[in-house]
Amino acid sequence: MACLALAASVAGAAAAPAPAPSPAASPRCPNPGELLLPSNPRGAIPAAKAALGSPGRVLEVRRGPGSTYAAAVKRVCGAAVLRKSVYVNVHPLGMRCSACNLHAYVVQYDNRRWEVWTAY
């Protein structure tokens, strides 16, 4: 039950700064022309942790094409967005279930701002 409450709070927290729809909903895809190819993917960590809305431990950071949900992201938003995205898996501290993890796709805009554009 705690995971469901956390999932609701994650979705609410992530929706404020950036859209974070459920996997069933279509995400608003960023325009690939406005995105940078980040030189250091670890720069996406603060944005992903902020989207979690509570303290969390980063389990995985990788470029979009090598990530867990790469096929779904590519199908919905295309290869250009996926290539410029960073996948960050954050586990909320104090939770035992892996279903509580935030699987965030983060992009860096050309003004150097990082944003979570979708999360699962």
C-alpha positions as CSV (number, residue, x, y, z in Angstrom):
1,M,0.0,0.0,0.0
2,A,2.9,2.4,0.7
3,C,4.2,1.8,-2.8
4,L,0.8,2.9,-4.3
5,A,0.9,6.1,-2.1
6,L,4.5,6.7,-3.2
7,A,3.6,6.1,-6.8
8,A,0.8,8.7,-6.6
9,S,3.1,11.2,-4.9
10,V,5.9,10.6,-7.5
11,A,3.4,11.1,-10.3
12,G,2.2,14.3,-8.7
13,A,5.7,15.6,-7.9
14,A,7.0,14.8,-11.4
15,A,4.0,16.3,-13.1
16,A,4.6,19.8,-11.6
17,P,7.9,20.6,-13.2
18,A,7.5,18.3,-16.2
19,P,5.0,15.9,-17.5
20,A,5.2,12.4,-16.0
21,P,2.3,10.4,-17.3
22,S,1.6,6.8,-16.6
23,P,2.9,4.3,-19.2
24,A,-0.6,4.0,-20.5
25,A,-0.8,7.7,-21.3
26,S,1.2,9.3,-24.2
27,P,4.0,11.5,-23.0
28,R,4.5,14.9,-24.4
29,C,7.6,14.4,-26.4
30,P,10.3,17.0,-26.3
31,N,11.4,18.6,-29.6
32,P,14.8,17.0,-30.4
33,G,16.0,20.2,-32.0
34,E,15.8,22.0,-28.6
35,L,17.9,19.3,-26.8
36,L,21.6,18.8,-26.2
37,L,23.4,15.5,-26.3
38,P,24.6,15.6,-22.7
39,S,28.4,15.1,-22.4
40,N,27.9,13.7,-18.8
41,P,24.7,11.7,-18.2
42,R,25.2,12.0,-14.4
43,G,24.1,15.6,-14.7
44,A,20.5,14.2,-15.0
45,I,20.6,12.8,-11.4
46,P,19.4,16.0,-9.6
47,A,16.4,16.4,-11.9
48,A,15.4,12.7,-11.4
49,K,15.8,12.9,-7.6
50,A,13.7,16.1,-7.5
51,A,11.0,14.3,-9.5
52,L,10.9,11.5,-7.0
53,G,9.8,14.0,-4.3
54,S,11.5,12.2,-1.5
55,P,15.1,11.0,-0.7
56,G,16.3,8.3,-3.0
57,R,19.3,6.3,-4.0
58,V,20.3,6.2,-7.7
59,L,20.5,2.6,-8.9
60,E,21.3,3.2,-12.6
61,V,22.2,6.0,-15.0
62,R,22.7,5.4,-18.7
63,R,22.1,7.0,-22.0
64,G,18.6,6.4,-23.4
65,P,19.3,3.8,-26.1
66,G,20.7,1.4,-23.5
67,S,17.9,1.8,-21.0
68,T,15.2,-0.4,-19.6
69,Y,12.3,1.3,-21.4
70,A,14.2,2.2,-24.6
71,A,11.8,0.4,-27.0
72,A,8.7,2.1,-25.6
73,V,10.3,5.5,-25.6
74,K,11.6,5.1,-29.2
75,R,8.2,3.9,-30.4
76,V,6.4,6.9,-28.8
77,C,8.8,9.8,-29.3
78,G,11.4,8.6,-31.9
79,A,15.1,7.7,-32.0
80,A,16.3,11.3,-31.9
81,V,14.6,12.0,-28.5
82,L,15.8,8.7,-27.1
83,R,19.4,9.3,-28.2
84,K,19.4,12.6,-26.4
85,S,17.7,11.3,-23.2
86,V,19.3,9.9,-20.0
87,Y,17.6,7.1,-18.1
88,V,17.8,7.4,-14.3
89,N,16.5,4.7,-12.0
90,V,15.9,6.0,-8.4
91,H,14.9,3.9,-5.5
92,P,13.1,5.7,-2.6
93,L,14.9,5.4,0.7
94,G,12.9,3.3,3.3
95,M,11.0,1.3,0.7
96,R,11.6,-2.4,0.0
97,C,9.7,-2.9,-3.2
98,S,11.4,-2.4,-6.6
99,A,8.0,-1.4,-8.0
100,C,8.4,1.9,-6.1
101,N,11.4,2.9,-8.2
102,L,11.2,5.9,-10.4
103,H,12.3,5.2,-14.0
104,A,12.9,8.7,-15.3
105,Y,13.9,9.9,-18.8
106,V,15.7,13.2,-18.4
107,V,16.7,15.6,-21.2
108,Q,19.0,18.7,-21.2
109,Y,17.6,21.6,-23.2
110,D,19.9,24.0,-25.1
111,N,19.6,26.5,-22.3
112,R,21.3,23.9,-20.0
113,R,18.1,23.1,-18.0
114,W,17.5,19.4,-17.2
115,E,13.9,18.2,-17.2
116,V,12.2,14.8,-16.6
117,W,10.0,14.5,-19.6
118,T,8.5,11.1,-18.7
119,A,8.7,8.6,-15.9
120,Y,7.4,5.1,-15.2
